[in-house]
Amino acid sequence: MKRLAIFTLILAFTAVSAGCATDEYGNRLPMSDAQKGAIIGAVGGAAVGAIGNKSNRNRGAIIGAIGGGIAGAAVGSYMDSQKKDFEKVLASEVQSGAIEIQKVNQHDLLVTMTSQTAFDFDSTTIKPGFYTTLDKIANVLVRYGKTQLTVIGHTDNVGSDQYNQTLSEHRAQAVNDYLRNKGVLVQRLEFLGRGEKAPRASNATEAGRRLNRRVEIMIEPIVAENAGQTPG
């Protein structure tokens, strides 16, 4: 199937010249000189072609639920620390190929659950053997609460477009609901399906189709409201 065009996201974050950073629990910490001098640049095009379709997420509700966003200058260190924690707790899953962890754009993270792990073929029920891995993911997401999450389901091209679209949506919802039940705030979560529309490999071979059958979690920092404002 023809790949749909990837939507481009531009998020410009300018550091505030003075203020406080927050840790992963929302506690305010003094900013270092290096943090004060940091400037968060524009974020490039999204690595997955799904985020451009997000529409109805209420930023005000998210900000209220998490007690404020990340100070602009602290975004990089916050997301880098989160990535390191994912890599630490999911080291065995990454080594086995069950999980992939990538940094995309400038600060966003993409956690990918590969096809041989989370779901049986043509099933929308998470395998019980994968619960432990999802628990690890949920624990990190709860600790780093100042992010918004989009769970994205993908399929290969076997079957009709509509069937694959529905399958991808149900798988994404299953992961979304699992994370919510493990304490991830519902305001932070959104899920969607891409069906067969965003392959990362050719569907001409079984190896390629296996790569295309996946569920991803896109993790984006929530930046404080005043991070892009110039002090008056």
Helices and strands as residue ranges (DSSP letters): E 20-22, E 28-30, H 33-37, G 51-53, H 59-66, G 72-74, H 75-89, H 91-96, E 99-104, E 108-113, G 128-130, H 131-143, E 147-154, H 161-181, G 186-188, E 189-193, H 206-212, E 214-221, G 225-228
